Amino acid sequence: MECQLEQTTGGCGEGLPHRGEISQVNHVLELLAFAGIMAVAQFSPGPDMILLTRTSLRNGGRAGAIMSCGIAAGLAIHSSIALSGIGYFFTTESKFLPYLKLFASAYLLYLAWQVGLSDGKPSSAPVVTRRSHFLSGLICNLLNPKAAIVLGSICAPFMQGYQGFMRPLTLGGIIVGQGALLWILWAYGLQIPILREIYDRKQGNINRCFAILLTLLGISLWIR
């Protein structure tokens, strides 16, 4: 049967998108969907957000940006674990998980104690360096035993049908790059004058709220 479009298009199928073009569009749409899902997952309430919010309000946007880089470094390690197939060590069947949860809970309780020490007076706060901000973000992210599991479950559907190393690298790049960018924007966004003014006036009470939230997260992490 002759192509009915031959007379108008100059050839059968001419002007229609090729399979390769359609595949490329689907590939881009999949990555955009993955980026959207990761953005929502990254901004779900958790230790990273609480610690970064408090640091950005108390120490400024630059300190928050440095801590964001530490969180992104932790995400790089977690995404490598999730995409390399060794995430078993973080599953509920693993004998390593209880020890990791213990360390994570202890660290969150330590952070709560540190935050609670600050009553809003400059003299009451321990001296914090740029390196400390980076390490705090890195350790807080690394000691989240659910991170590799969550990343693995999100990445799995987007890995189906792909072989080689380019797909994992692309997904990992989105996780780390987008995470760093969004957290840095969050840190500087908290420098809005009205937010700074509220924090400066109610710093003691706000710090105690952050300490309570971190304590509850530490306890819930251990008992779950």
N, C-alpha and C positions, 0 to 999 in steps of 0.2 A: 504493500500500500504506500502510495507516494505521500510525502509530507505535505499537508495542506498549507503550511506556512512558507513553502518553498518560494512561491511567487512574490510574497511580500517581504520576506527577510533575506532572500537571495540564497537560501540553503536550509536544509533540514536541521533545526536545532540551533541555527546561528543566532547569536545575541542572548542566548540563555546562559545562566551561570554554570560553570563546570563543576564537577564533583569536588575537585580540589578547593575551589573557592568556597563552596558550601561547607566543606570540612573545616576550612580555616575560620569561617564565621562562627561555626559551632564551638570551635576551640576557644575563641575569644570570649564568647558568651559564657562558656563554662568557667573560665578564669574570672570573669566579672562576678558571676554568681558566687564563686568561692570567696572572692574578696569581700563581698557583701556579708556572707555568713560569718567570716572571720572578724569583720568589724563589729558585728553584734556580739560575738563570743568574747572578744577582747574587752569590751566595755561592760560586760556583766559584772555586778558587784563582787569583789573579792579582795584578797590581801594586797595585790598589786595596786588596785585603784585606791584603796583606803590609804596605803602608805604614800603613794605618789601625791594624792590630793593634800594630805597633811603636810608633806614636805614642800610642795609648791606654794601652799598658803603661808607657811612659816618662813621658808628660806628663799622664796622667789622662783621665778620662772627658769632661771639658769640652772639652779639646783635641781628643779624638776626635770629639766631636759637631760641633765647628766644621769639622773636616776632612770629616766626613760631608756637611755642607751644601755644601762645595766639590765633592765627588764628585757630589752630586745636581744641582748646577748644570751639571756636565759632562754628566750624563745627559740633562738638559733639552735641551742643544744636540745631542747625538747622536740623541735621539729625534726632534727636529725634522727633522734630516737624513734619518733613516730613513723617517719618515712623510710627508715632503714630496716624495719621489721624486728627490732630488738625491744619493742615496747612490752614484751612479755614480763619483764622485770617489774613493771608497774601495774600489772593486772591484779585482780583480786585473788587469783590463785597463787600468786608469787609469794614466797616466804620473805622476800625483801620488803614488801609493802608495809608491814607493821613497823619496821625500823624507820623507814622513810617518814611515815606518818608521825612517829614519835619525835623525830628531829624537827619536822615541820611545825608540829604543835608547840614544841619547846621554843622554837625561834619566834613564832607569832606571839607567844606569851612574853618573851624577852622584849620584843618590839613594843608590846603594850606597856610593859614596865617602863621602858625608855620614854615613850610618849607621855605616860602618866607622870613622870618626874617633872615635866615642864608645866609650871603653873602660870605661864604667860609672861614671866619676868625674864629678861635676857640672861641674867646671872644664873638662872636655874637650869638653863639648857646646856647640855654637853656640847663641846666644840666639835663641829662636823666639817670634814674636808670634802673636796670634790671626789676624791677616791672613795671616801666613806659612802657618799651618795650612790656612786656607781655600784659598789659592792653590796649595799643594802638592797638595791633593785635587783641585782643579779641573784643574790642568795634567796630573797623573797620569792622570786619566780622559780628558781631551781627546786626549792623545797616544797613546791606544790605537786603532790603525787598524782593529782588528777589531770595535770596539764598534758602530759604525753598521751594519756588515754583519750582525752577529749580531742586533741589534735589528730590522733590516729583515726578516730571515728569520723571526724569531719573530712579528712583527706582521702579515706578509703574509697568513697564513691567516685571521686575525681581522678583516681589512679587506674580505674578499670579500663582495660583496652589499650593501655599505654605501656610501652617497654623502653628500656634504656634509662638514662639518668637525667635527661632534660626535663621531663615532667616533674619528678621530685624536686629538682633544683628550682624550677619555676614556682611551684607551690611553696617551697621553703622561703624563697625570696619574697613572695607576697606576704607570708606570715611575719617575717622579720621586718621588712621594709615598711609595710603598712602599720605594723605594731609600733615601731619607733616613731613614725610620723604622727600617728594619732595621739600617742601618749605625750609627745612634745607639744602638739597643739593644745592638748588638754592642760598641760602645765602652764603654758603662757596664757591660755584663756582664763585661768583662775586669777590672773593679775588684774582683772577688771577692777577699777577703783572702788566700786561699791562693795565688792566681795572682800577686797583687802581691808576696807574700813570696818566691815562687820567682824572679820577675823581678828583684827587688831584690838577691837573693843571686847570681844568675847573669847579671847584666845584660850584662857584657862578652861572654861567650860567646854569649848570645842575640842581641845586636846583630850579632855577626860572622855568625851563621847567617842573619839577615835580609839582611845585605849580600851574602852568597853567593847567596841566592835571587834578589835583585834583579839581581845580575850575570848569573845564568843566564837570567833572563827577558829581559834586554836583549839578550844574545847570541842566544838562540833567536828573538826577534822579528825580528832582522835577517836571520838565515840562512834563515828559513822563506819 
